[in-house]
Amino acid sequence: MSYAMRRFLNHLPIQIGTRSDRRLRTTGLKNAQFASFLETGGSLAPHVDRYERSLRIRRTVKRLIVVSLLLFGGWIVVESARALTLF
């Protein structure tokens, strides 16, 4: 397989194959024991989970967008059906 084709397939926004890292992205707090160890040592800022919080916010916003698009699509279908019944 050529380099360009591999690069293209690796950068697609869909999952191909048996890539099972979805479970890692959906955990509440990654490496909780390690983060608490660093926090007690005082080597990090007090906001250790800022990155995880931003990921949760992104995931929530993404879900809200998908749900709103689905509702909007359903509304269009219902209104189209009503319009067709008039004719």
N, C-alpha and C positions, 0 to 999 in steps of 0.2 A: 504494500500500500504506500502510495507516495506521501511525502511529508505534508504537502498542502492538503491532501484529503484527510489525513489523521488530524491535522490542526483544525480543519473545518468541523470534523465530527466531535472533537473534544470541546469545541466552543459552542455547540448547539445548546439551547436552553432546555432540552428534554433529556431524560435519562435513557441511556442505551446500555443494555447489558445488565449485569447483576451488581450495580453500584448500590450498596445498602448503607450509605451514611446519612440517610434521612433521619434515622433515630437519633443520631448525634446532634443534629440541628434543632431537634424539638425538645431537648431536655431543658428543664427549668433553669438549672445553674450548672454549668460545666465545671468539672474539677472542683467540687465544693470543698473537699478536704484540703486540697492544695491551696485554694484561695483562702480558707480560714487559717491555714498555717502561715501563709505570707502576711495575712492581716494581723495576726497576733505578734508576729515578729517586727511589725512596724516598718517593713521595707517598701510597702506600697501605699498609695493614697487610700483614703477611707472608702472611695467608691470603686470597689474591686469589680463589681458586676455591671458596670456601665455598658460594656460591649454586649453582654447578654440581654440587658434591658433594651438596648437599641434593636437587637435582633427580634425580641418579642414584640416590640412596637411595630417593626416592619411586617412581621408575620400577621399581626392583628389587622393592620391597614390593608394588607394584601387580601385577607379574608373578607374584610368589609367591602372592598372594591368588587370582588368576585360575587358576593351575595347581592350587592346592589345591581350589578350587571345582569344577574339572573332574574332578579325581580323586575328590572326594566324590560328584559326580554319577554318575560311572562305577561307583563302589562301590554306590550305591543301585540302579542298573540291574542290576548283577550279583546283588545280594541279592534284588531283586524277581523276577528270572528264576528263581533257586533256589527261592524261596517258591512261585512258580507251578508249578514242576515237582512239588512235593510234593502239590498238590491235583489 
